[in-house]
Every structure is written in C-alpha cells, then in structure tokens.
Amino acid sequence: MGYYDEISSGYEELHREEQLKKIGIIKRHLKVHSSDRLLDVGCGTGLTTEPWGCKRYGIDPAPKLLERAREKGKVEYRLAPAEDIPYPDNNFDIVVSITAIQNFKDIAKGLSEIKRVGRDRFVLSFLKRTKKRDIIDRLIRKLFIVEDVIEEEKDLIYFCGK
C-alpha cells in the first residue's frame, strides 16, 4: 500500500487548509467558465477538484484517496497515473495539477500527458522545497508557455498556455 493510501483517512485534515489557500490564489488568476472542462491530475480526495464551477474530472493513482473523492459526488474520478492519462488529445479546456508533480514517477512523461490532453490553460504547482525543483521548472518551461509564476508559502504555481 502506498503512502497516500495509508494516510487517506486523514488526508483532508492534514492538507485541506493549505490546498484551499492555493485554490484561492489560482482562482484570482484563472478565468473559469461554466462550459469549461477541467481535469485535475493528482486529484487525491478531490479537494482541488471540487471548487471549480465547471465540468470537472480527476485522476489519481491512489485508490483509497479516490474512494474518498468519489464520496463527494458530481465529478468523474478515474484511477490513473499522470503518465498515462485515459482521455483523448485536447479533451480539456483547463488542466490543473496542484502539489502533485514532484510525486510523478516520470515527470517528463506526466507533463507531456498533461499537455497532450489539455487545450490551452494549465495550472501546475509543486513543492518548492523538492529536490526535483530545477528539473520540474526546466520541463515546464520546455513544454509550456509560462505566463506567470506565483511563489506561494509551500508551492510554486505556474500559469501556462500551450
């Protein structure tokens, strides 16, 4: 059993406040329309998927986190890693990945998959204290058009286009 499955019952208690704070920052910089289709990559329990006023989808590789997400309702959640997103090309208006990229098994493949399924708006955040910071920054800048970067308390948040 993976780390996130082990902590699934207390995940929201541990991370709710900090994740909602990031969502607040993102909402101030990202225009979301009710007709948009949004994919949350590394959605966990759905904390970062639920707050958007559009059609929402989430993927995560941790089955127990997804069980908790599915209890909340009106979002399509699928068990899948970032490196193998089970949706067609250009399927989503917006793709977000909040504090998950540093956990991808293959960061380059995961980011390439995010780009493949997204149309033109991407929000990508990761822990700024990760040892993978420089690699992640370089890959994001190589694959996406970085429009803005916000340094939050724990994360770097990239607002990108294709």
C-alpha positions in Angstrom: 0.0 0.0 0.0 1.3 3.4 -1.0 1.9 6.4 1.3 -1.2 8.3 0.1 -3.4 5.3 0.6 -2.1 4.9 4.1 -2.9 8.5 5.0 -6.2 8.6 3.0 -8.5 8.8 6.1 -6.7 11.9 7.5 -5.5 13.4 4.2 -8.0 16.3 4.2 -7.4 17.1 7.9 -3.7 17.3 7.1 -3.9 19.3 3.9 -7.3 21.0 3.5 -6.3 24.5 4.7 -3.1 24.7 2.6 -4.7 23.3 -0.6 -7.7 25.6 -0.3 -5.4 28.5 0.1 -3.7 27.6 -3.2 -7.0 27.2 -4.9 -7.9 30.8 -3.7 -4.7 32.1 -5.3 -5.4 30.2 -8.5 -8.9 31.4 -8.8 -7.7 35.0 -8.7 -5.5 34.4 -11.8 -7.5 31.8 -13.8 -10.8 32.6 -15.6 -13.1 29.5 -15.5 -16.4 29.4 -17.4 -19.3 27.0 -16.6 -18.8 25.4 -20.0 -15.2 24.6 -19.4 -13.9 21.0 -18.9 -11.3 20.8 -16.2 -9.0 17.9 -15.4 -7.3 17.7 -12.0 -4.2 15.5 -12.3 -3.2 14.0 -8.9 -6.6 15.0 -7.5 -6.3 13.0 -4.3 -9.5 13.3 -2.3 -10.9 15.9 -4.7 -10.1 18.9 -2.5 -8.5 20.6 -5.6 -11.2 19.3 -8.0 -14.4 20.3 -6.2 -14.2 24.1 -6.0 -14.4 24.8 -9.8 -17.7 26.0 -11.3 -17.4 23.8 -14.5 -17.5 20.2 -15.6 -14.8 18.5 -13.5 -12.7 15.3 -13.9 -10.0 14.0 -11.7 -7.3 11.3 -11.9 -5.1 9.9 -9.2 -3.0 6.7 -8.8 -4.1 6.1 -5.1 -7.3 4.0 -4.9 -8.1 5.0 -1.3 -7.8 8.7 -2.0 -10.1 8.3 -5.0 -12.6 6.4 -2.8 -12.8 9.4 -0.6 -13.1 11.8 -3.6 -16.0 9.7 -5.1 -18.0 10.1 -1.9 -18.3 13.8 -2.7 -20.4 13.4 -5.8 -20.6 15.2 -9.1 -17.1 14.7 -10.5 -15.8 11.9 -12.7 -12.8 10.3 -11.0 -10.6 7.7 -12.6 -7.8 5.6 -11.2 -4.8 6.5 -13.4 -1.3 7.9 -13.1 -0.2 11.2 -14.7 2.0 9.3 -17.1 -1.0 7.5 -18.7 -4.0 9.9 -18.7 -7.0 7.9 -20.0 -8.5 10.7 -22.1 -8.1 11.8 -25.7 -5.9 14.6 -27.0 -7.1 18.2 -26.4 -10.0 17.0 -24.3 -9.9 19.6 -21.6 -10.0 23.4 -21.6 -8.1 23.5 -18.3 -5.7 21.0 -16.7 -4.5 21.6 -13.2 -2.1 19.6 -11.1 -1.8 21.0 -7.6 1.2 19.9 -5.5 1.5 16.6 -7.3 4.2 16.9 -10.0 7.0 16.1 -7.6 5.4 12.7 -6.9 5.1 11.7 -10.6 7.1 8.5 -11.3 8.3 10.0 -14.7 7.9 13.8 -14.5 8.6 14.4 -18.2 6.1 11.8 -19.3 3.5 13.1 -16.8 3.9 16.7 -18.0 3.8 15.6 -21.7 0.5 13.8 -21.0 -0.9 16.9 -19.3 0.0 18.9 -22.4 -1.5 16.3 -24.7 -5.0 16.2 -23.0 -5.2 20.0 -22.5 -6.1 22.7 -24.9 -4.7 26.0 -23.7 -4.9 26.7 -20.0 -2.7 24.9 -17.5 -2.0 25.4 -13.8 0.9 23.4 -12.5 2.2 23.6 -8.9 4.8 21.7 -7.0 6.5 21.9 -3.6 9.2 24.5 -3.9 11.4 22.6 -1.4 11.6 19.4 -3.6 15.0 18.3 -4.7 13.4 18.0 -8.2 12.6 21.7 -8.4 15.1 22.6 -11.1 14.1 19.6 -13.3 10.4 20.4 -12.9 11.0 24.1 -13.7 13.0 23.2 -16.8 10.5 20.7 -18.1 7.5 23.0 -17.6 9.4 25.8 -19.4 10.3 23.4 -22.2 6.8 22.0 -22.7 4.5 25.0 -22.0 4.4 28.8 -22.5 4.8 30.1 -18.9 2.6 33.2 -18.5 3.1 33.7 -14.8 4.7 32.1 -11.7 3.5 32.7 -8.2 5.5 31.7 -5.2 3.2 30.6 -2.5 4.1 29.6 1.0 4.9 26.0 0.1 4.5 25.8 -3.7 5.5 27.4 -6.9 2.4 27.8 -9.1 2.8 28.1 -12.9 0.1 29.5 -15.1 0.7 28.3 -18.6 -0.5 28.1 -22.2 0.3 25.6 -24.9 
